[in-house]
Amino acid sequence: MFGGWVGHRMVVDVEDPTPRTQKLKIQRKYSPGPTGLEGSHKLFWDYFYQGGLMIRPWAPGHLQGAVDPVSGSREWQIEARNAVNYDTIEAHAVALRFQSSFKAAKLSTLTGPLRQQYDTTHLILRLALHFADKLKLHSFGIADFGATGTRNRIIRSVVSKKTPAVVQQSGLEALLA
């Protein structure tokens, strides 16, 4: 949407964000990231938050947190993921906390890092949808399904008739309408 892309072998990043004269740069050797982070996952978030600095001024105030590092750390997403993927004791503690507090009928019962991850993801999606709407971007992702008409009609024709309860609770359904 704003010109950045992090791939396996290169990064396309904004060099000059000035409207109508935007310049992109292609880096074939992009490790370490803008703040010195290394490793594929850390690189992604390093570039994500670096790019976020450029679009933050155009984001509505209530959505600006989507481009701010979680808890002030560009590594938080990866550290939280690695804690449950590679630390057996932490994974067990998270599982116990989840089992004792989460109620499927009420998504807001998520706690701890899972709740932070959910809130962060939700905010990023809301900001992306805000800009997609503002910039009048359209998805070609559903163009070949043969449906015609309004976006809502096309979505209804290719997506499950009943939205899963967890999606209804999350508010994402309203964002996508």
C-alpha angles and dihedrals in degrees: 000000000000102000104264125123132170114200137169094266106020148016126224106203138171113261098173117018095188109136114255092009099057114155125200127200127208117213117192092182106045106155123139102041127233093287097034100268117148134195125069097267095043090047091055094053092041091057092040093057092040090055089044089065089065097050098037094090090059095046118098110255094250091055101042091096088071090077096041118095112258109257088354092292125114086201098053095098092053096041091052091047094047092048092063097033099048109017109075095194093049092045090051092049091050091048092050092048090048094048093048098047112022119096114189091215091058116046091186088074090080110116141188122005092348090059091046090050092048093048092047094048091047092051093048090051092048091051092047091050091047092056093041089055094043092048091042093235117173129202121235088192094099099031096101097053091091095239120133135194132050123357090252092052092050092048092049090051096052104030130071113282093230118053111224112255092240090058091047090052093047094058091231090119090063091047092054097048 
